[in-house]
Amino acid sequence: MPKLVETICPRCDGNGYIKVKQKENMVEHDCPMCLEEFLHMGGMVTTNNGYVMLPIENTRINVEGGRESITKWSGETLPEKGKDGP
C-alpha cells in the first residue's frame, strides 16, 4: 500500500469551498472533495478541512512549501514530471 500524505485539496485549493456559476451569479458551495466527518464531544461534526490524503508519488512540494497533486498546475514554471528540462 502506498504511503499517503496530507495534500492541498486540488478542487478548492485548500479554501474549503468552490464557486459554481448559476445563471448570472456565482454561488459558493462546500467542497465535496475535502469534506471530513469526525466525532467531537459525543457528536458528529462535518467540516471542510482543505486537504485530502493522496499517495506520495502523486504529489509534489510547491514553492510555498505545501504539498499538492502533480496534476494540479498552480502557475509555477516547473518542468513537467517525466520530461527533461533544459
C-alpha positions as CSV (number, residue, x, y, z in Angstrom):
1,M,0.0,0.0,0.0
2,P,1.4,3.4,-1.0
3,K,2.3,6.0,1.7
4,L,-0.4,8.6,2.0
5,V,0.4,12.3,2.7
6,E,-1.7,15.3,3.5
7,T,-2.1,17.3,0.3
8,I,-3.8,20.6,-0.5
9,C,-7.2,19.9,-2.0
10,P,-6.9,20.2,-5.8
11,R,-10.6,21.1,-6.2
12,C,-10.9,24.1,-3.8
13,D,-7.2,25.0,-3.5
14,G,-7.4,24.5,0.3
15,N,-10.2,27.0,0.7
16,G,-12.9,24.5,1.7
17,Y,-15.4,25.9,-0.8
18,I,-15.9,26.0,-4.6
19,K,-17.6,28.6,-6.7
20,V,-20.4,27.4,-9.1
21,K,-21.9,29.6,-11.7
22,Q,-25.7,29.5,-11.6
23,K,-27.4,31.6,-14.2
24,E,-25.8,35.1,-13.9
25,N,-24.2,34.9,-10.4
26,M,-21.5,32.8,-8.7
27,V,-22.6,30.7,-5.7
28,E,-20.3,29.2,-3.1
29,H,-20.7,25.6,-2.1
30,D,-18.8,23.4,0.4
31,C,-16.1,21.4,-1.4
32,P,-17.2,17.8,-1.5
33,M,-13.7,16.5,-2.0
34,C,-12.2,17.7,1.3
35,L,-15.3,17.1,3.4
36,E,-14.5,15.3,6.7
37,E,-16.7,14.0,9.4
38,F,-15.4,13.3,12.9
39,L,-16.6,12.7,16.4
40,H,-16.3,15.7,18.8
41,M,-17.7,15.9,22.3
42,G,-20.1,13.0,21.6
43,G,-21.5,14.4,18.3
44,M,-20.6,14.1,14.6
45,V,-19.1,17.3,13.2
46,T,-18.8,17.9,9.5
47,T,-16.1,20.3,8.2
48,N,-14.2,21.2,5.1
49,N,-10.5,20.9,6.1
50,G,-8.9,22.0,2.8
51,Y,-6.8,18.9,2.4
52,V,-7.0,15.3,1.1
53,M,-4.8,12.3,1.5
54,L,-3.0,11.2,-1.7
55,P,-0.2,8.8,-2.4
56,I,3.2,10.5,-2.0
57,E,4.2,9.6,-5.6
58,N,1.2,11.5,-7.0
59,T,2.2,14.8,-5.2
60,R,5.0,17.4,-5.2
61,I,6.1,20.2,-3.0
62,N,5.1,23.6,-4.3
63,V,7.1,26.8,-4.0
64,E,5.3,27.8,-0.8
65,G,6.3,24.6,0.9
66,G,2.9,22.9,0.8
67,R,2.3,19.5,-0.9
68,E,-0.1,19.4,-3.9
69,S,-1.2,17.0,-6.5
70,I,1.1,16.7,-9.6
71,T,-2.0,17.1,-11.8
72,K,-2.7,20.5,-10.2
73,W,-0.9,23.3,-12.0
74,S,-0.5,26.4,-9.9
75,G,1.1,28.6,-12.5
76,E,4.6,27.9,-11.3
77,T,7.2,27.5,-14.0
78,L,8.3,23.9,-13.3
79,P,9.2,21.2,-15.8
80,E,6.5,18.6,-16.3
81,K,7.0,15.3,-14.5
82,G,8.9,12.8,-16.5
83,K,10.3,15.3,-19.0
84,D,13.8,16.6,-19.0
85,G,14.2,20.3,-18.5
86,P,16.8,22.5,-20.3
